Amino acid sequence: MSDLEVFERYPGRPIDRDTIAFFRGLLERRLLVNRCGDCGRLHQPPGPVCPACWSDDVSPTEVSGRGTVHSFSRPVVVVDLDEGVRATATIVNCDEPRIGMPVRLTWIERDGAPVPAFEPAR
Amino acid sequence: VSRARDRVAIVGVGTTPYRRDAGRSELSLIAEACRNAVRDAGLTAKDVDGLSGSWVRAELVQSALGIPECTWYANTVPPPFHLQVIEAMNAVVAGACETALVYHAAYRISGSAAARDPFRAARRATLEAVLGPPSPWPDSISPVLCYATWANRYLHDHGGRREHLGYIAVNSRSHAVANDHAVLRDPITMDDYLAAPMIAEPLGLLDMDYAIDGADAIVITTAERAQAGPHLPVLVHAAALGQTEHAIEENLPDLEHGGQRVVHDHLWARSELTLRDVDLFYPYDGFTIIALKWLESVGYCGPGEAGPFLEDNWSAERSRIEIGGRVLVNTHGGSLAEGATQGAGHVREAVLRLRGPDASCALVAGGGFFFNPGALLLRT
């Protein structure tokens, strides 16, 4: 998929050389965070170097999307992913989000493009 | 020892009326506030050789005011006003300039009414192009939902109640009654607070500052030069900014490991004074939760204790906070009631009070939880 197509599918979003892989992942319904090839740590939002060891060897890695709600302001939840990084998205299939609630990743459409969301984990 | 300690003084303050819709440009508001501040300091445009401002570029302000020569100028954004003040302080201490004019205009660009106003919509587009979103994620708690999100977590962790936030809101209105500069001057009760429309749980309409058009300016110069001015100089005894690696709203590990903690540690390390010396406290209150947390972060009480602390330090008779029966808080009404000027009103009020006989030390704690906390310890 061309860079131009990623820009066209997510108009107005902050797409640059460091973040475009994240958005390309969204189009494939894969949630990506950066993983450091040297120290193995995960981090988001995607940056040009590993904040922990300053290595340039960072690459997008898919995360499970399972986690627990750290806090929320409906309809948006901030989630502690099982992998140890935060994720922020709309919660669906849930009237009353709670802090500590287990959630899992799902996908919704917005303006014709996939957007990550969370729902209560069964 | 901090090289800045007591080296600079605030010698002039100026403002404009605060209005929901001033019908004027930001530059017009800034020009009025700057003119008032320089005159208040007993100075003229020729005396100003430094400019420290927020959104409106320094060269435009210099031209508008006919300031002949500057040897230092900076624009720092986003604005919490203490940032512009500390920039100017550093410049004067370093000798980059001798007398700095510090300015900030508040201008309503958010909301549907602002979007229908072509002047505001145009300005909003300019500012959004400069700032951009801090997180690429399609949904983010920045910049609007972040305080509701963290207030939820705070109340959850500490068994806090909305009444704890309400003390901040009621206190501000009680003070604004006496401030003819304030835009919201009707007193409110705790019942009024609790009955206000919920906006983003747990924050309601009265937890949020009141957006206005208006500007403030102050004049900063050396402590030596300040002696010649018409007013009692207000010295910057200590100042600190604070930021951590987790500055994006959703990435803060918890409220005890944000910039406010950094401010606490470094402000008091740089100060000969302690919290017991503080006569007046000005915590930023863009949202009530911020001011509540500042009570803990500057050291009045421990994490999660601000609510019970306010219960113990509340004057039911005057419907206001009286810390230790003595220290008043946001005596102008804060951003909640005087008007939202990103902390500029807090600094102005602190200076005006310190010129009087009833107080000699004020603590201004600005900014929120994430990338912009800072504090000024002012004394006479």
Chai-1 contact restraints between the chains, C-beta under 6 A:
chainA,res_idxA,chainB,res_idxB,connection_type,confidence,min_distance_angstrom,max_distance_angstrom,comment,restraint_id
A,P14,B,G132,contact,1.0,0.0,6.0,A-B,restraint_1
A,P14,B,P133,contact,1.0,0.0,6.0,A-B,restraint_2
A,P14,B,P136,contact,1.0,0.0,6.0,A-B,restraint_3
A,T19,B,P136,contact,1.0,0.0,6.0,A-B,restraint_4
A,F22,B,P136,contact,1.0,0.0,6.0,A-B,restraint_5
A,P45,B,S135,contact,1.0,0.0,6.0,A-B,restraint_6
A,P45,B,P136,contact,1.0,0.0,6.0,A-B,restraint_7
A,S71,B,T149,contact,1.0,0.0,6.0,A-B,restraint_8
A,S71,B,N152,contact,1.0,0.0,6.0,A-B,restraint_9
A,S71,B,R153,contact,1.0,0.0,6.0,A-B,restraint_10
A,S73,B,L145,contact,1.0,0.0,6.0,A-B,restraint_11
A,S73,B,A148,contact,1.0,0.0,6.0,A-B,restraint_12
A,S73,B,T149,contact,1.0,0.0,6.0,A-B,restraint_13
A,S73,B,A200,contact,1.0,0.0,6.0,A-B,restraint_14
A,V76,B,D139,contact,1.0,0.0,6.0,A-B,restraint_15
A,V76,B,I141,contact,1.0,0.0,6.0,A-B,restraint_16
A,V76,B,L145,contact,1.0,0.0,6.0,A-B,restraint_17
A,V78,B,T149,contact,1.0,0.0,6.0,A-B,restraint_18
A,V78,B,E250,contact,1.0,0.0,6.0,A-B,restraint_19
A,R86,B,E250,contact,1.0,0.0,6.0,A-B,restraint_20
A,R86,B,N251,contact,1.0,0.0,6.0,A-B,restraint_21
A,T88,B,W137,contact,1.0,0.0,6.0,A-B,restraint_22
A,T88,B,D139,contact,1.0,0.0,6.0,A-B,restraint_23
A,T88,B,S140,contact,1.0,0.0,6.0,A-B,restraint_24
A,T88,B,E250,contact,1.0,0.0,6.0,A-B,restraint_25
A,A89,B,D139,contact,1.0,0.0,6.0,A-B,restraint_26
A,T90,B,D139,contact,1.0,0.0,6.0,A-B,restraint_27
A,I99,B,H156,contact,1.0,0.0,6.0,A-B,restraint_28
A,V115,B,P138,contact,1.0,0.0,6.0,A-B,restraint_29
